[in-house]
Amino acid sequence: MASQLSTGILGFHIPYIPHTGLVLSGFEHFYGGGIQKQPPHVVTSRMGLVPCERISLGNTFKQDFEIDAFLASISPKFSMHAYDLIKNNCNHFCDELARFLLGTGIPDSIVGLPARVSRSPMGSMILGLVGGGGGGGNPNDPFRSFGARDGAGAGTNHAGAGAGDRPRAVNASDQLRAPLTPSLYPDTSGTSLVLSRLEKASSESGGALNLSPQEVSLLSRLSDALSEGATYTPAWVPVACSLCQRVLECWPASTTSFPASLLVRLLAKREDCVSLLTSPSGALTLLLKRLAEDPQGWGLLSTNNQTFQALCNALSSSSVRDSLGCRPDVRSPIVGVICRELEGEVGDFRLLSLNLAGNLIISWNKAGNPEDDTLCDCALQLLRGLLEKICIDKSEEFVAKRLALSFALLRAAPFRNGELKALALSLDLTTPLLFLVADGKTQVSKDYAKTVLDFFDLG
C-alpha cells in the first residue's frame, strides 16, 4: 500500500514502511515495547512480519559480555515508554546497535524515512493525526506483548509494519490495571512436514502406528483443515485428536515427540478440539503430564516448547477457558511447570512460562468465584514463583512482566476477598517488592513494584 499510494500523497515514492531488526547468532533484536530478542521465525510467526529485504552488515568482534553491557546501557533510551515514531523508533535502535557492533549504521534511507515523511506537507498532517510517537504500552504497538531476552544480536533487516501513538502520560497503576491479553501461537508453517512424517510412519511395515483408512484420509486433508480461517467438519475432530493421542502413546519419543506435539498445538487452536485434547487420556494432558513429571524425559527442548504453546492455545479458547483453567488436574501441573521454568536459564521457556501464566490468570479471572478451596493455594504457588526470585532476574523486561502478572493475579476475581493478599503477606512476598522500589535497575520496575506494594497498603 505504501508503494502504491506514497507518490500521490507525499510527492515521493516509499517502497514500504520499514520495521528493522538486527540478527546475530540466530537471534533478532528489535525495539518495540522495550528492547527485544527473538529467533527470527518467532517474529515472523507471532507478528506476521515476513522479511521483504535482507541486508548483510558484516561480522562483529564484540564479545557477548560487551554486547550485554551495551544493551543494558541503552535500555532506558529504548524503554517501552520512550518510543517515538519520528525520533526514537525501531530503526534508530537498530542503527545505534549496528554502530556499536560494526562502526557503521544501517542505511540512511531506512533511518531517515520518518523524518523525511514529516517534512512533506501531507506527511506532516498525517503524522499530526495519528500521533508523532507512542509508548510501548500502546495497544496499537504490535510488539508490546513480546518479552525481552538476555543477550544481543546483529545482522539482517526486516521490513514490515511499525507505528505508534503520541506519547502520553500514563502512570504505572493505569498500565498494570489494563486487561491482560491472551497469548496465542497460531503458526501453521510446519503442518505439511508434520503430516508427511505421520503418513510415512503409517506406511512403514512393522511400525507401531497402524492407521485406519479413515485416519489416512484425514491426514491428506488435515493441512487445509488446520489453516487459518478453516472450519472443521465435526467428524474430523475426534479422529484427529485420537490420532495425536495414539502417536504420543506408541511412538518413540526420540524421533516423534516433536511432530506429535506440534500437531497438538495446531489442534489446540480449535475450540472444538480442546475438550478432547485435555480429557484425562487426551494428547495434551499426556504432554503436560510428561513435562511436569520428567522435563528431560523427552530429550527434546522443541517438544517442550510446543507443549507450552499448545497449553497457551488451549487456555485461549474462550468457550473452554473458564472450565479448563479451573480444573485441578490441569492447573496444578501447569503452575508447577511455570514456577520451575521461571528459575531456569532458557530464555524461550521463561517467556513461554510468563505467557502461559498470563493465560491462566485470565482464565481464573473469567471464572469468577468457583467453589474450589484449592484454587487459592495454587494461585499462591504461582505468585511465589513470580515474586520470590524476581530480584535476580537479569532481564528487566521479564521483571516488568512478572510484576504485571503478579498485580493481575492479586486482583483476579476469585481472590478479591483478600485471602491471597493475606497469604502473600504471611510469606513475606512483599520483601522483593521493597527491594525493587529501593534498588530496581529501571524506573519502570521501581514504579511497577511501588504499585503492587500500594495494593498491599505498603507503598
C-alpha positions as CSV (number, residue, x, y, z in Angstrom):
1,M,0.0,0.0,0.0
2,A,2.9,2.4,0.8
3,S,4.4,1.7,-2.6
4,Q,1.1,2.3,-4.4
5,L,0.0,5.4,-2.6
6,S,3.1,7.2,-1.4
7,T,3.9,9.2,-4.5
8,G,0.4,10.6,-4.9
9,I,0.1,11.5,-1.2
10,L,3.7,12.5,-0.2
11,G,5.2,13.5,-3.6
12,F,7.9,10.8,-3.4
13,H,7.9,7.0,-3.5
14,I,8.2,4.8,-0.5
15,P,8.6,1.1,-1.2
16,Y,7.5,0.1,2.2
17,I,7.2,1.3,5.8
18,P,10.2,-0.3,7.4
19,H,10.4,-2.2,10.7
20,T,14.0,-3.3,11.2
21,G,15.7,-5.9,13.3
22,L,19.4,-6.9,13.7
23,V,20.2,-10.6,13.7
24,L,23.3,-12.2,15.3
25,S,23.9,-15.8,16.0
26,G,20.3,-16.7,15.2
27,F,18.5,-14.1,17.3
28,E,16.8,-11.0,16.1
29,H,17.0,-7.8,18.2
30,F,14.4,-5.1,17.7
31,Y,12.7,-2.3,19.6
32,G,9.0,-2.4,20.4
33,G,7.7,-2.3,24.0
34,G,11.3,-2.2,25.1
35,I,14.4,-3.9,23.7
36,Q,13.5,-7.4,22.4
37,K,15.4,-10.6,21.4
38,Q,13.7,-13.4,19.5
39,P,14.5,-16.1,16.9
40,P,13.5,-14.6,13.6
41,H,11.0,-17.3,12.9
42,V,9.2,-16.4,16.1
43,V,8.9,-12.8,15.0
44,T,7.5,-14.0,11.7
45,S,5.1,-16.4,13.1
46,R,3.9,-14.3,16.1
47,M,3.6,-10.9,14.3
48,G,3.3,-11.9,10.6
49,L,6.3,-9.8,9.6
50,V,7.8,-11.6,6.7
51,P,11.1,-10.1,5.6
52,C,10.9,-8.2,2.3
53,E,14.6,-7.3,2.3
54,R,17.7,-8.7,4.0
55,I,20.9,-6.6,4.2
56,S,24.2,-8.2,5.3
57,L,26.0,-5.8,7.5
58,G,29.2,-7.8,8.2
59,N,30.8,-9.5,11.2
60,T,31.3,-8.2,14.7
61,F,34.2,-8.9,17.0
62,K,32.3,-7.8,20.1
63,Q,32.1,-10.3,22.9
64,D,28.8,-11.4,24.5
65,F,29.5,-9.6,27.7
66,E,30.3,-6.4,25.8
67,I,27.0,-6.6,23.9
68,D,25.0,-7.3,27.1
69,A,26.6,-4.3,28.8
70,F,25.8,-2.1,25.8
71,L,22.2,-3.2,25.6
72,A,21.8,-2.6,29.3
73,S,23.3,0.9,29.0
74,I,20.8,1.9,26.2
75,S,17.7,0.2,27.6
76,P,16.4,3.4,29.3
77,K,16.7,5.2,25.9
78,F,14.7,2.4,24.3
79,S,12.3,1.6,27.0
80,M,8.6,0.8,26.4
81,H,7.8,4.4,27.3
82,A,10.4,6.1,25.1
83,Y,9.1,5.1,21.7
84,D,8.7,8.0,19.2
85,L,7.6,7.4,15.6
86,I,9.9,10.1,14.2
87,K,12.8,10.4,16.7
88,N,13.2,7.1,18.5
89,N,11.8,4.1,16.7
90,C,12.9,0.6,15.9
91,N,15.1,1.8,13.1
92,H,17.0,4.2,15.4
93,F,17.6,1.3,17.8
94,C,19.0,-0.9,15.0
95,D,21.2,1.9,13.8
96,E,22.7,2.5,17.2
97,L,23.3,-1.2,17.8
98,A,24.9,-1.6,14.4
99,R,27.2,1.3,15.0
100,F,28.3,-0.3,18.3
101,L,28.8,-3.7,16.7
102,L,30.3,-2.7,13.4
103,G,31.2,1.0,13.5
104,T,28.6,1.8,10.8
105,G,24.9,2.1,11.0
106,I,22.0,0.8,8.9
107,P,21.1,2.6,5.6
108,D,20.1,6.2,6.0
109,S,17.2,5.5,3.6
110,I,15.6,3.5,6.4
111,V,16.6,5.6,9.5
112,G,15.8,8.9,7.9
113,L,12.5,7.9,6.3
114,P,10.1,9.1,9.1
115,A,11.8,12.5,9.3
116,R,11.6,12.8,5.5
117,V,7.9,12.0,5.6
118,S,7.3,14.5,8.4
119,R,8.9,17.3,6.3
120,S,6.4,16.8,3.5
121,P,3.2,18.8,3.8
122,M,0.8,15.8,3.6
123,G,3.2,13.7,5.7
124,S,3.2,16.3,8.5
125,M,-0.6,16.5,8.5
126,I,-0.9,12.7,8.6
127,L,1.5,12.3,11.4
128,G,-0.3,15.0,13.3
129,L,-3.5,13.0,13.1
130,V,-2.0,9.6,14.0
131,G,0.4,10.9,16.6
132,G,4.1,11.6,16.3
133,G,5.2,8.8,18.7
134,G,4.0,6.3,21.1
135,G,4.8,4.4,24.3
136,G,5.4,0.7,24.4
137,G,2.3,0.3,26.4
138,N,0.2,1.5,23.4
139,P,-2.3,-1.2,22.4
140,N,-1.5,-0.4,18.8
141,D,2.1,-1.4,19.2
142,P,2.4,-4.8,17.5
143,F,5.4,-5.7,19.7
144,R,4.3,-4.7,23.1
145,S,3.5,-8.3,24.2
146,F,7.0,-9.6,23.4
147,G,9.3,-10.3,26.3
148,A,12.9,-9.2,26.0
149,R,15.7,-11.7,26.0
150,D,19.1,-11.6,27.7
151,G,21.9,-11.3,25.2
152,A,22.4,-9.4,22.0
153,G,22.5,-9.6,18.2
154,A,23.2,-8.0,14.8
155,G,22.9,-8.8,11.1
156,T,19.8,-8.5,8.8
157,N,17.0,-6.2,8.1
158,H,13.3,-7.0,8.4
159,A,10.8,-4.8,6.7
160,G,7.2,-4.8,7.7
161,A,4.8,-2.6,9.7
162,G,5.7,-0.5,12.7
163,A,3.9,2.5,14.1
164,G,3.0,4.3,17.4
165,D,0.9,6.9,19.0
166,R,1.7,10.3,20.6
167,P,3.5,9.8,23.9
168,R,1.1,10.3,26.7
169,A,1.4,10.4,30.5
170,V,0.3,7.0,31.7
171,N,1.2,6.1,35.3
172,A,2.2,2.6,36.4
173,S,-1.1,1.9,38.1
174,D,-3.0,2.6,34.8
175,Q,-0.6,0.3,32.9
176,L,-0.9,-2.5,35.4
177,R,-4.7,-2.3,35.5
178,A,-5.0,-2.7,31.8
179,P,-6.6,-6.1,30.9
180,L,-4.2,-8.9,30.1
181,T,-4.2,-10.1,26.5
182,P,-4.2,-13.9,25.9
183,S,-1.1,-15.3,24.2
184,L,-1.8,-17.4,21.1
185,Y,0.6,-19.4,18.9
186,P,-1.3,-19.9,15.6
187,D,1.6,-20.5,13.2
188,T,0.8,-23.3,10.7
189,S,4.0,-23.3,8.7
190,G,5.1,-26.7,9.9
191,T,1.9,-28.5,9.2
192,S,2.8,-30.1,5.9
193,L,6.1,-31.5,7.3
194,V,4.4,-33.0,10.3
195,L,1.6,-34.6,8.3
196,S,4.1,-36.1,5.8
197,R,6.1,-37.7,8.7
198,L,2.9,-39.2,10.1
199,E,1.9,-40.6,6.7
200,K,5.4,-42.0,6.2
201,A,5.3,-43.7,9.6
202,S,1.9,-45.1,9.0
203,S,3.1,-46.9,5.8
204,E,6.2,-48.4,7.3
205,S,5.9,-52.2,7.6
206,G,6.0,-53.4,11.2
207,G,5.6,-49.8,12.5
208,A,3.9,-49.2,15.8
209,L,1.3,-46.9,14.3
210,N,-1.3,-48.7,12.2
211,L,-3.7,-46.2,10.8
212,S,-7.2,-46.9,9.7
213,P,-8.3,-45.9,6.2
214,Q,-10.3,-43.0,7.7
215,E,-7.1,-41.7,9.5
216,V,-5.0,-42.0,6.4
217,S,-7.7,-40.0,4.5
218,L,-7.8,-37.5,7.3
219,L,-4.0,-36.8,7.1
220,S,-4.2,-35.9,3.5
221,R,-6.8,-33.3,4.2
222,L,-5.7,-32.1,7.6
223,S,-3.4,-29.4,6.3
224,D,-6.2,-27.4,4.9
225,A,-8.4,-28.0,7.9
226,L,-5.7,-26.5,10.2
227,S,-5.0,-23.4,8.1
228,E,-6.1,-20.0,9.3
229,G,-9.8,-19.4,8.9
230,A,-10.6,-23.0,8.2
231,T,-13.6,-24.7,9.9
232,Y,-13.7,-28.3,10.9
233,T,-16.1,-30.9,9.6
234,P,-17.3,-32.2,13.0
235,A,-16.4,-35.8,12.1
236,W,-12.8,-34.9,11.7
237,V,-12.4,-33.6,15.2
238,P,-12.4,-36.8,17.3
239,V,-10.3,-38.6,14.7
240,A,-7.6,-36.0,14.7
241,C,-7.4,-35.8,18.5
242,S,-7.4,-39.6,18.8
243,L,-4.6,-39.8,16.3
244,C,-2.5,-37.5,18.3
245,Q,-3.1,-39.5,21.5
246,R,-2.1,-42.7,19.8
247,V,1.0,-41.2,18.3
248,L,2.2,-40.0,21.7
249,E,1.4,-43.3,23.3
250,C,3.2,-45.6,20.9
251,W,5.9,-43.6,19.1
252,P,9.5,-43.4,20.4
253,A,10.0,-40.0,21.9
254,S,13.4,-39.6,20.3
255,T,12.0,-39.5,16.8
256,T,8.4,-38.5,17.0
257,S,7.7,-36.3,20.0
258,F,8.2,-33.0,18.2
259,P,5.9,-33.5,15.2
260,A,3.3,-35.0,17.5
261,S,3.4,-32.1,19.9
262,L,3.4,-29.6,17.1
263,L,0.2,-31.2,15.7
264,V,-1.3,-31.0,19.2
265,R,-0.5,-27.3,19.3
266,L,-2.2,-26.8,15.9
267,L,-5.3,-28.7,17.1
268,A,-5.4,-26.8,20.4
269,K,-6.2,-23.6,18.4
270,R,-9.6,-25.1,17.7
271,E,-12.2,-24.8,20.4
272,D,-13.9,-28.0,19.3
273,C,-10.7,-29.9,19.9
274,V,-9.7,-28.6,23.3
275,S,-12.0,-30.7,25.4
276,L,-10.9,-33.9,23.6
277,L,-7.2,-33.0,23.9
278,T,-7.5,-32.2,27.6
279,S,-9.6,-35.2,28.6
280,P,-7.9,-37.4,31.3
281,S,-6.3,-39.5,28.5
282,G,-6.1,-36.8,25.9
283,A,-2.9,-35.9,24.0
284,L,-2.4,-32.5,25.6
285,T,-3.0,-34.0,29.1
286,L,-0.3,-36.6,28.3
287,L,2.2,-34.0,27.1
288,L,1.6,-31.9,30.2
289,K,2.0,-34.9,32.5
290,R,5.3,-35.8,30.9
291,L,6.5,-32.3,31.0
292,A,5.6,-31.9,34.7
293,E,6.9,-35.2,35.9
294,D,10.1,-35.5,33.8
295,P,11.1,-32.4,32.0
296,Q,14.1,-34.1,30.4
297,G,12.4,-37.3,29.7
298,W,11.7,-36.5,26.1
299,G,15.2,-35.2,25.5
300,L,13.9,-32.6,23.0
301,L,13.6,-28.9,24.0
302,S,11.5,-28.3,20.9
303,T,8.8,-30.7,22.2
304,N,8.5,-28.9,25.5
305,N,8.3,-25.6,23.6
306,Q,5.4,-26.9,21.5
307,T,3.7,-28.2,24.7
308,F,3.9,-24.7,26.3
309,Q,2.4,-23.2,23.2
310,A,-0.3,-25.8,22.9
311,L,-1.3,-25.1,26.5
312,C,-1.4,-21.3,25.8
313,N,-3.6,-22.0,22.7
314,A,-6.0,-24.3,24.8
315,L,-6.4,-21.7,27.5
316,S,-7.0,-19.0,25.0
317,S,-10.1,-20.9,23.7
318,S,-12.9,-18.7,25.0
319,S,-15.5,-21.4,25.2
320,V,-13.4,-23.7,27.5
321,R,-11.1,-21.2,29.2
322,D,-13.1,-21.0,32.3
323,S,-13.5,-24.7,33.0
324,L,-10.1,-25.7,31.8
325,G,-8.2,-23.2,33.8
326,C,-10.0,-24.1,37.0
327,R,-9.6,-27.9,36.6
328,P,-7.2,-29.0,39.4
329,D,-5.7,-31.8,37.2
330,V,-4.7,-29.1,34.7
331,R,-3.9,-26.0,36.7
332,S,-1.7,-27.7,39.3
333,P,0.9,-29.2,36.9
334,I,0.8,-26.0,34.8
335,V,1.7,-23.9,37.8
336,G,4.4,-26.3,38.8
337,V,6.0,-26.2,35.3
338,I,5.7,-22.4,35.1
339,C,7.5,-21.9,38.5
340,R,10.2,-24.4,37.6
341,E,11.0,-22.8,34.2
342,L,11.0,-19.2,35.7
343,E,14.1,-20.3,37.6
344,G,15.8,-21.7,34.6
345,E,18.3,-20.2,32.2
346,V,16.5,-20.8,28.9
347,G,15.0,-17.5,27.8
348,D,12.4,-19.0,25.4
349,F,10.9,-21.2,28.2
350,R,10.9,-18.3,30.6
351,L,8.9,-16.2,28.2
352,L,6.6,-19.1,27.4
353,S,6.1,-19.6,31.1
354,L,5.1,-16.0,31.6
355,N,2.7,-16.1,28.7
356,L,1.2,-19.3,30.0
357,A,0.8,-17.7,33.4
358,G,-1.0,-14.8,31.8
359,N,-3.4,-17.0,30.1
360,L,-4.0,-19.0,33.3
361,I,-4.7,-15.8,35.3
362,I,-7.2,-14.7,32.6
363,S,-9.0,-18.0,32.9
364,W,-9.2,-17.6,36.7
365,N,-10.5,-14.1,36.4
366,K,-13.1,-15.1,33.9
367,A,-14.2,-17.9,36.2
368,G,-15.4,-15.5,38.8
369,N,-15.6,-17.2,42.2
370,P,-15.6,-21.0,41.7
371,E,-16.4,-23.2,44.7
372,D,-12.9,-24.6,45.0
373,D,-10.9,-24.3,48.2
374,T,-7.6,-25.3,46.5
375,L,-7.6,-22.6,43.9
376,C,-6.1,-20.0,46.2
377,D,-3.3,-22.4,47.2
378,C,-2.5,-22.9,43.5
379,A,-2.6,-19.1,43.0
380,L,-0.3,-18.6,45.9
381,Q,2.3,-21.0,44.4
382,L,2.2,-19.1,41.2
383,L,2.6,-15.7,43.0
384,R,5.6,-17.1,44.8
385,G,7.1,-18.2,41.5
386,L,6.6,-14.8,40.1
387,L,8.0,-12.8,43.0
388,E,10.4,-14.8,45.1
389,K,13.4,-14.6,42.8
390,I,12.4,-11.6,40.8
391,C,15.3,-9.5,42.1
392,I,17.9,-11.8,40.5
393,D,16.2,-11.8,37.1
394,K,18.7,-10.3,34.6
395,S,16.0,-9.3,32.1
396,E,14.3,-6.0,33.1
397,E,11.5,-6.7,30.6
398,F,10.9,-10.0,32.4
399,V,10.9,-8.2,35.7
400,A,8.2,-5.8,34.4
401,K,6.1,-8.7,33.1
402,R,6.4,-10.7,36.4
403,L,5.2,-7.6,38.3
404,A,2.3,-7.0,35.9
405,L,1.2,-10.7,36.2
406,S,1.5,-10.6,40.0
407,F,-0.7,-7.5,40.1
408,A,-3.2,-9.1,37.8
409,L,-3.2,-12.3,39.9
410,L,-3.8,-10.4,43.1
411,R,-6.7,-8.6,41.6
412,A,-8.3,-11.6,39.8
413,A,-12.0,-12.2,40.7
414,P,-11.6,-15.3,42.8
415,F,-9.2,-13.5,45.2
416,R,-10.9,-10.2,45.7
417,N,-11.9,-11.4,49.2
418,G,-8.3,-10.7,50.3
419,E,-7.3,-14.3,51.1
420,L,-4.5,-14.4,48.5
421,K,-3.3,-11.0,49.7
422,A,-3.2,-12.1,53.3
423,L,-1.3,-15.3,52.4
424,A,1.2,-13.4,50.4
425,L,1.9,-11.1,53.3
426,S,2.3,-14.0,55.7
427,L,5.0,-15.4,53.4
428,D,6.9,-12.0,53.1
429,L,6.3,-11.9,49.4
430,T,6.4,-8.1,49.7
431,T,10.2,-8.1,50.5
432,P,11.3,-8.4,46.9
433,L,9.0,-5.5,46.0
434,L,10.5,-3.3,48.7
435,F,14.0,-4.2,47.3
436,L,12.9,-3.3,43.7
437,V,11.4,0.1,44.9
438,A,14.7,0.9,46.5
439,D,17.2,-0.6,44.1
440,G,15.4,-1.5,40.9
441,K,17.6,-1.1,37.8
442,T,15.0,0.8,35.8
443,Q,12.3,3.3,36.7
444,V,9.7,1.0,35.2
445,S,10.5,-1.8,37.6
446,K,10.5,0.7,40.5
447,D,7.1,2.1,39.5
448,Y,5.6,-1.2,39.0
449,A,6.9,-2.6,42.3
450,K,5.6,0.5,44.1
451,T,2.1,0.0,42.5
452,V,2.0,-3.6,43.7
453,L,3.1,-2.5,47.2
454,D,0.3,0.0,47.2
455,F,-2.1,-2.9,46.7
456,F,-0.7,-4.4,49.9
457,D,-1.1,-0.9,51.6
458,L,2.7,-0.9,52.0
459,G,3.6,1.7,49.3
